[in-house]
């Protein structure tokens, strides 16, 4: 977690106000501050959307998959006395 935090802070520093030695080493282009602020805003929106997807959408998708699996859309099964039997092509002869 410390590494992610450190890298995030470094990226934010380089994006908003890069020090001259870092700017020279990385050969960064100069952008107006408003452009850099827009990039930071879009990055923040991306992080928030990713967190929201991970929190709520994954639960919804897993429920949908569970419903589909329970509906037996994936396999043709037959039940007898609470046990599932797979249908065999051609049947028993």
N, C-alpha and C positions, 0 to 999 in steps of 0.2 A: 504494500500500500504506500509505503514511503517512496518507493521508486516511481510509482505512477504520479504521486503528488509532486515530486521533484521535477519529473519530466513535464508535467502540465504547467507548473510555474515557470519553467525555463521556456516552454513554447509560448506562453503568454507574454513573457518578457521580450522574447525575440519578435513577437508579432507587434506589440504595442510600442515599445521604445527600446530597440536593440542598442546595446553599448557599441561604441565604435570598434573596439577590437573584435567583438563577435561578428559585427557587420562585415568587417574586412575578411575575417577567416571564412565565413559562410558565403561571402560574395552576394549579399542580399541586395535586392533592388529597393529603391526608396519609393514608398507609396504615400499619398496624403493620409493624414491621420484619420479622416472620415472613412476612407477605404479600409484601413486596418480595423477601425471600430466595427464596420459592417461585417468583416470577416470574423471578428470575435463574437459578434451577436449571432451569426449563422452557426458558428461552432457550438455556442451555448444552446441554441435551439436544437441542434442535432443531438447533443448529449441528453437534453430533456426528453426528446422524442424517443431516443433509444431506451432510456430508463422507463418511460411510460410503456413502451412496447414490452419490455422485459417483465414489468410488473403485472400488466393486465392482459395484453394480447396473447401471451404465451399460455395463460390459464384458459382463456377462451378457446384457443386452438386445440389445446389438449382435451378440453371437454367435447369439442366437435369430433375429434378423432375417437374418443371413448364412445360417443353415441354411434358413430359409424361402425366401430368394432362390435358393439353390442347388437346392432341391427343385422349383423352377419352378412354385410354386403361383400365382405372379402372372401368368404368361403361358403360352400353349400354344405350345411350340416343337418343331420337329422337327430332328433332326441328320442330316447326311449328310457323310461324310468330314471330321468334326471341325468342320463349320460349322453354325451354327444358322440355321434358316429359320423364319419366322413362318407359322403356318397361316393360309391365306386362306379366308374364308367362301365356301362354294360350290365351292371347288377350282378347278383349271385346266380349261378346256373347250376 
